[in-house]
Amino acid sequence: MSSHSDVLGILRTDARTSVEDIARQTGLEEEDVEEVVAELESSGVVRGYRAVVDWKRVGDEPVRAAVELNVTLDRETSYNEVAERVAKFPKVESLHLVSGDYDLLMEVEGESMSEVSSFISEKVAPVPEITQTVTHYVMDTYKDQGIEFGDGEDDDRLSVSP
């Protein structure tokens, strides 16, 4: 299983790494790397590959929000069932069961604050088990999925002269 975790670690850092480079880094044969990647994909360990986008550089930045969801369950309903219903909405980018002051953390994307607000109030809040939502709009992104943003030239520190 070590070869699986080695290959998985490389793919998590850069999913575009070639089979040849993965083989070189792990000491595996290229055919073995192809087999491991195919197994990781078919077993559902690797769910997909996505680009990390710096939307500011694109100029068409979507509105993103982190939404706290409080849930009250009855005897017939579980967190999984509520999460399955909410996760089906295409605007939901991620959904996590969390510890703390609320139950689920949902990340959503839309074209405007109005669109995101309408989605939450018209689709999410009416789910019977959801008793409260708190929306936090993303104002700026400094790091996403392990990738730091910025050009490295911004330095907000004040210079101090002796």
Backbone as a ProteinNet text record, in pm:
[ID]
protein_1_A
[PRIMARY]
MSSHSDVLGILRTDARTSVEDIARQTGLEEEDVEEVVAELESSGVVRGYRAVVDWKRVGDEPVRAAVELNVTLDRETSYNEVAERVAKFPKVESLHLVSGDYDLLMEVEGESMSEVSSFISEKVAPVPEITQTVTHYVMDTYKDQGIEFGDGEDDDRLSVSP
[TERTIARY]
82.2	0	86.5	214.6	304.7	315.4	319.5	327.1	202.4	87.7	-35.6	-24.5	23.8	32.9	141	248.7	352.9	296.7	227.9	169.8	62.8	-18.7	-124.9	-65.8	41.5	107.5	155.4	212	260.3	142.3	36.2	-80.4	-147.3	-149.2	-209.3	-129.3	2.6	86.6	72.2	70.2	55.7	-3.7	-133.7	-203.7	-159	-82.3	-34.4	102	154.4	283.4	271.9	368.3	362.9	390.2	343.8	369.7	520.2	593.2	739.6	800.3	756.8	810.1	770.3	647.8	603.9	688	714.3	796.6	937	993.3	1127.3	1129.7	1027.2	1023.4	997.1	923.8	886.2	973.4	1045.6	1124.9	1043.1	918.1	831.7	852.7	812.2	810.2	689.6	700.5	591.3	460.2	469.5	348.9	282.7	366	313.4	245.2	303.5	242.4	106.6	99.4	-27.9	-132.2	-88.8	-177.9	-227.5	-136.9	-173.5	-271.8	-244.2	-333.1	-470.5	-474.1	-602.4	-679.1	-609.2	-673.8	-726.3	-646.3	-690.5	-815.5	-821.1	-937	-1059	-1040.3	-1154.8	-1212	-1128.7	-1177.1	-1241.7	-1231.6	-1293.3	-1204.4	-1079.7	-987.7	-960.1	-928.5	-913.2	-1047.2	-1110.1	-1245.2	-1245.2	-1132.1	-1125.8	-1002	-982	-868.3	-923	-876.4	-924.5	-808.1	-827	-728.5	-760.1	-656.2	-672.3	-660.7	-769.1	-776.6	-763.2	-680	-671	-766.6	-890.8	-996.6	-967.5	-889.7	-855.9	-780.2	-698.9	-621.3	-706.6	-819.1	-910.4	-998.3	-1033.8	-1117.3	-1265.8	-1304.3	-1445.6	-1464.6	-1436.5	-1433.7	-1574.3	-1601.3	-1731.3	-1739.7	-1860.7	-1882.4	-1880.6	-1796	-1786.7	-1824	-1885.8	-1925.9	-1909.4	-1873	-1872.7	-1998.1	-2077.1	-2206.3	-2212.1	-2237.3	-2257.1	-2402.4	-2424.5	-2559.9	-2581.4	-2682.6	-2723.1	-2835.9	-2829.6	-2925.4	-2987.6	-3119	-3188.5	-3246.5	-3206.1	-3247	-3365.8	-3446.8	-3550.3	-3505.9	-3586.9	-3548	-3528	-3594.8	-3588	-3480.3	-3417.7	-3326.2	-3186.4	-3084.8	-2945.4	-2875.2	-2756.6	-2675.6	-2646.1	-2619	-2589	-2704.4	-2826.2	-2942.3	-2959.1	-2940.3	-2948.5	-2837.1	-2716.1	-2601.4	-2621.6	-2676.9	-2701.6	-2796.9	-2901.7	-2996.6	-2928.9	-2852.9	-2788.9	-2679	-2602.3	-2491.3	-2537.5	-2661.3	-2713.1	-2725.2	-2730.8	-2741.8	-2610.9	-2617	-2494.4	-2409.7	-2469.4	-2393	-2306.2	-2334.5	-2256.9	-2124.6	-2015.8	-1881.7	-1825.7	-1855	-1811	-1905.8	-1908.5	-1997.4	-1930.2	-1917.2	-1846.3	-1928.1	-1929.8	-1980.1	-1865	-1891.9	-1784.7	-1820.9	-1720.6	-1744.3	-1752.3	-1809	-1812.7	-1955	-1970	-2096.8	-2203.1	-2166.5	-2263.4	-2231.4	-2318.6	-2307.6	-2242.8	-2282.7	-2230.9	-2165.8	-2056.7	-1992.7	-2006.6	-2072.5	-2099.8	-2027.2	-1963.1	-1903	-1979.7	-2019.5	-2099.4	-2035.4	-2072	-2025.3	-2142.1	-2140.2	-2242	-2186	-2268.1	-2222.7	-2234.3	-2317.8	-2336.1	-2375	-2363.8	-2405.8	-2555.7	-2629.2	-2773.6	-2807.5	-2734.7	-2758.7	-2728.1	-2616.1	-2579.1	-2682	-2721.1	-2821	-2954.1	-2996.4	-3123	-3115.4	-3002.9	-2985.4	-2999.8	-2932.3	-2936.3	-3077.4	-3142.3	-3274.6	-3384.7	-3371.8	-3478.4	-3458.3	-3334.8	-3308.8	-3258.9	-3165.9	-3102.2	-3182.9	-3215	-3287.4	-3420.3	-3493.9	-3620.7	-3607.9	-3487.2	-3470.4	-3514.4	-3613.6	-3676.2	-3580.4	-3476.6	-3384.8	-3285.5	-3271.9	-3178.5	-3249.4	-3197.4	-3263.3	-3199.5	-3076.7	-3011.3	-2899.1	-2881.5	-2768.5	-2695.9	-2564.8	-2483.3	-2387.9	-2395.5	-2317.8	-2198.8	-2082.1	-1959	-1910.1	-1917	-1869.6	-1717.7	-1656	-1511.1	-1474.9	-1391.3	-1350.6	-1218.8	-1129.6	-1000.7	-949.7	-866.8	-810.7	-659.1	-603.7	-459.7	-397.9	-477.3	-430.6	-552.1	-543.5	-655	-599	-649	-606.6	-454.8	-391.9	-248.3	-165.6	-228.7	-157.6	-170.4	-55.9	-57.5	-81.6	-158	-189.2	-106.2	-103.8	-28.2	98	152.8	273.2	400.1	383.8	499.2	560.3	507.6	563	496.2	375.5	306.7	370.3	410.9	469.1	403.9	309.8	234.4	309.3	429.3	502.5	556.9	562	619	769	841.9	986.1	1016.4	1112.6	1150.1	1293.3	1313.8	1448.1	1499.6	1627.9	1684	1696.5
-119.3	0	125.6	110.7	224.8	290.1	209.9	268.3	350.7	305.6	382.4	519.1	522	649.8	738.2	680.5	759.3	825.6	748.8	801.3	904.6	874.1	966.4	1099.4	1095.1	1217.4	1303.5	1241.1	1315.1	1375	1298	1348.5	1464.3	1457.5	1566.9	1695.4	1682.9	1801.1	1857.3	1770.6	1813.7	1699.2	1707.8	1600.5	1588	1684.5	1679.3	1611	1561.1	1491.8	1370.5	1357.5	1247.5	1114.2	1009	873.3	850.2	900.9	886.3	953.3	1074.7	1144.3	1076.3	1025.9	954.4	828.7	757.2	636.2	670.3	778	819.3	855.2	927.5	971.4	857	757.5	647.5	523.6	515	395.3	282.2	308.6	207.6	206.6	99	92.9	175.1	230	311.6	233.2	105.7	22.7	8.9	-2.8	-13.4	116.5	229.6	359.5	370	333.1	337.4	249.7	133.3	40.2	99.4	159.6	220.1	335.3	422.1	535.1	484.5	385	328.3	270	202.8	144.7	253.6	359.5	471.1	537.4	550.6	612	519.4	393	301	268.5	271.6	242.8	364.4	480.8	601.6	677.1	634	708.8	845	846.1	970.7	998.2	1107.3	1141.9	1232.3	1291.9	1380.4	1467.2	1544.9	1634.8	1772.5	1875.2	2010.8	2108	2215.8	2323.1	2417.8	2471.4	2575.6	2706.6	2784.6	2903.6	3030.1	3121.8	3254.9	3342.8	3352.8	3421.4	3569.2	3631.1	3772.8	3793.9	3696.6	3708.5	3681.7	3613.3	3585.1	3706.2	3777	3895.7	3866.9	3744.6	3707.9	3624.7	3687.3	3616.5	3582.5	3455.3	3419.3	3464.2	3476.6	3507	3374.5	3366.3	3243.8	3274.4	3177.5	3195.6	3065.3	3079.7	2967.3	2986.1	2881.2	2891.8	2789.6	2839.8	2753.4	2708.3	2579.3	2526.1	2455.3	2497.3	2425.3	2331.7	2211.8	2107	2051.7	2032.1	1962.3	1835.2	1721.5	1592.1	1535.5	1457.8	1379.8	1233.8	1145.3	1004.1	935.5	984.7	918.6	975.4	1087.3	1155.8	1162.1	1142.4	1147.8	1265.5	1300	1402.9	1364.1	1235.5	1189.9	1217.7	1194.8	1218.2	1366.5	1451.6	1595.8	1637.7	1589.5	1623.2	1575.9	1457.4	1407.3	1498.8	1548.7	1640.1	1771	1827.5	1956.8	1943.8	1836	1816.6	1804.5	1768.9	1753.5	1887.7	1999.9	2129.5	2161.5	2194.8	2222.1	2337.6	2434.9	2548.2	2510.2	2396.5	2353.7	2296	2366.1	2323.8	2220.2	2237.2	2139.5	2142.6	2032	2019.2	1926.7	1974.8	1898.7	1894	1780	1769.4	1814.7	1911.5	1969	1968.3	1980.6	1996.5	2145.8	2179.6	2320	2372.6	2501.1	2570.5	2543.4	2484.8	2450	2310.8	2256.7	2115.5	2089.8	2166.8	2147.7	2276.2	2263	2376.3	2355.7	2450.5	2440.8	2554.2	2524.9	2627.4	2632	2754	2771.9	2876.8	2871.3	2967.6	3013.9	3141.8	3196.8	3315.5	3373.4	3487.2	3619.5	3625.1	3749.2	3717	3817.2	3798.9	3770.7	3836.5	3816.3	3672.6	3617.1	3479.1	3381.5	3403.5	3316.6	3328.3	3452	3473.7	3407.8	3422.4	3361	3209.4	3153.5	3009.3	2960.6	3027.9	2986.5	3001.1	3114	3137.3	3054.9	3025.6	2955.3	2804.2	2759	2615.4	2547.7	2612.3	2548	2568.2	2692.8	2722.1	2647.8	2625.5	2552.3	2403.2	2345.5	2204.8	2195	2112.1	2113	2098.2	2020.2	1996.1	2110.5	2198.9	2311.5	2423.2	2454.8	2551	2689.5	2699.8	2830	2825.4	2936.2	2951.1	3081.6	3079.6	3200.1	3201.4	3307.8	3315	3408.9	3360.2	3439	3448.9	3569.1	3586.8	3597.3	3531.5	3534.7	3669.3	3745.4	3876.8	3869.8	3782	3766.8	3625.6	3572.6	3439.2	3450.6	3395.8	3396.7	3260.2	3154.3	3018.2	2931.6	2845.7	2757.8	2622	2517.6	2380.7	2365.3	2433.1	2422.2	2513.6	2588.7	2677.4	2821	2887.5	3026.5	3118.3	3225.1	3323.2	3448.2	3536	3660.2	3648.5	3765.2	3765.3	3776.1	3784.6	3791.2	3929.2	4025.6	4160.4	4250.2	4215.1	4295.9	4275.3	4383.7	4377.3	4485.8	4446	4540.8	4587.2	4535.8	4575	4716.6	4787.7	4921	4912.6	4995.3	4995.2	5073.3	5026.8	5090.3	5139.1	5267.6	5325	5344.8	5317.2	5336.3	5483.7
0	0	0	37	40.5	-97.1	-202.4	-336.4	-366.2	-313.3	-332.5	-267	-141.6	-71.1	-132.5	-181.5	-247.8	-373.5	-455.9	-579.8	-546	-446.3	-405.2	-357.7	-281.4	-234.9	-350.5	-451.4	-569.2	-644.6	-665.8	-737.8	-663.3	-530.3	-452.1	-466.5	-480.7	-497.8	-638.5	-738.7	-877.2	-958.8	-985	-1057.1	-1201.6	-1250	-1388.4	-1400	-1290.4	-1293.8	-1385.8	-1475	-1571.8	-1503.4	-1567.2	-1518.6	-1508.1	-1604.6	-1605	-1480.9	-1449.1	-1332.3	-1201.3	-1194.2	-1073.8	-1055.3	-1164.2	-1157.5	-1107	-1159.3	-1117.6	-969.2	-921.8	-782	-684.7	-727.7	-636.8	-652.3	-761.8	-787	-847.4	-882.6	-945.4	-1096.3	-1159.2	-1304.7	-1354	-1475.1	-1529.4	-1536.9	-1574.3	-1582.6	-1445.2	-1341.6	-1204.9	-1162.3	-1200.7	-1169.3	-1237.4	-1364.2	-1437.1	-1368.6	-1322	-1252.6	-1120	-1044.4	-915.6	-937.6	-1034.7	-1062.7	-1105.9	-1192.2	-1236.4	-1118.6	-1027.6	-910.2	-816.4	-795.6	-710.4	-767.1	-898.1	-962.8	-958.4	-993.2	-999.6	-862.1	-758.6	-623.4	-557.3	-622.4	-567.2	-470.4	-452.8	-367	-431.5	-559.8	-635.1	-700.5	-659.6	-706.8	-828.2	-861.3	-975.8	-968.5	-1072.2	-1081.5	-1116.8	-1044.7	-1068.9	-1069.2	-1141.7	-1140.8	-1025.2	-962.3	-862	-938.5	-940.7	-1024.8	-940.5	-983.7	-924.5	-1005.1	-958.4	-1032.8	-1055.2	-968.7	-987.7	-1118.3	-1155.4	-1278.4	-1402.3	-1382.9	-1493.5	-1519.8	-1412.6	-1426.1	-1416.6	-1398.5	-1388.8	-1262.7	-1148.9	-1021.8	-972.7	-944.7	-887.9	-742.3	-692.6	-551.4	-477.6	-373.9	-295.7	-152	-87	51.9	128.3	254.7	348.4	432.7	443.1	511.6	624.6	745.6	861.2	860.2	878.8	884.2	1017.4	1090.7	1211.2	1173.4	1226.1	1190.4	1318.2	1314.3	1422.8	1363.4	1418.4	1364.2	1440.5	1370.6	1438.1	1436.7	1489.8	1500.9	1366.4	1263.8	1133.2	1041.4	1078.1	987.9	1048.8	964.7	1009.6	941.2	991	925.9	781.7	759.1	623.6	528.1	573.7	487.6	455	554.1	529.8	434.5	459.6	375.4	231.8	212.8	77.1	1	69.4	4.6	-33.6	58.4	33.5	-71.9	-68.4	-161.9	-306.7	-330.3	-466.3	-540.1	-467.7	-533.3	-604.9	-734.2	-810.4	-755.8	-691.8	-639.1	-519.3	-457.1	-340.2	-388.9	-354.1	-393.1	-297.3	-167.7	-68.9	49	123	238.4	337.9	462.8	565.5	694.2	760.1	897.1	985.2	1074.4	1155.2	1302.8	1386.1	1529.8	1559.2	1672.9	1712.5	1726.8	1698.8	1721.4	1616.2	1505.7	1402.2	1351.6	1267.5	1229.8	1094.1	994.9	859.9	811.5	738.1	673.2	522.7	458.4	315.4	244.2	133.1	49.7	-80.7	-120.2	-241.3	-331	-459	-558.2	-642	-679.5	-767.5	-842.3	-928.5	-1008.5	-934.1	-829.9	-755	-611.6	-523.7	-385.3	-381	-465.9	-472.2	-509.6	-606.3	-647.9	-534.5	-465.7	-354.2	-242.6	-208.8	-102.9	-137	-261.3	-304.3	-296.1	-338	-331.5	-187.2	-95	45.3	101.9	74.2	132.4	65.9	-63.4	-134.9	-143.5	-136.6	-154.1	-26.6	43.1	157.7	285.3	317.2	442.4	454.2	345.3	357.9	389.9	382.5	420.4	566.8	597.1	729.8	847.6	833	944.4	965.9	868	881.5	957	1075.2	1163.1	1158.4	1108.2	1100.8	998	926.4	835.8	869	859.4	874.7	756.5	676.4	553.3	569.7	529.7	530.9	386.4	327.9	191	188	91.3	75.6	12.3	81.1	32.9	-45.4	-4.1	-70.8	-42.2	-129.8	-112.2	-104.2	3	22.9	-4.3	16.9	-7.1	-33.6	-134.4	-168.3	-206.7	-141.7	-168	-163.4	-67.3	-48	-136	-224.1	-316.1	-265.8	-243	-199.1	-317.6	-292.7	-395.3	-371.5	-467	-456.6	-537.8	-570.8	-653.1	-571.1	-437.2	-349.9	-339.6	-415.8	-413.4	-310.1	-265.8	-167.6	-31.4	30.1	163.6	246.4	333.1	412	535.9	558.3	677.1	660.1	768.4	767.8	787.4	715	737.2	863.1	938.1	1062.2	1048.9	1075.4	1070.5	1211.6	1233.2	1367.5	1401.7
[MASK]
++++++++++++++++++++++++++++++++++++++++++++++++++++++++++++++++++++++++++++++++++++++++++++++++++++++++++++++++++++++++++++++++++++++++++++++++++++++++++++++++++

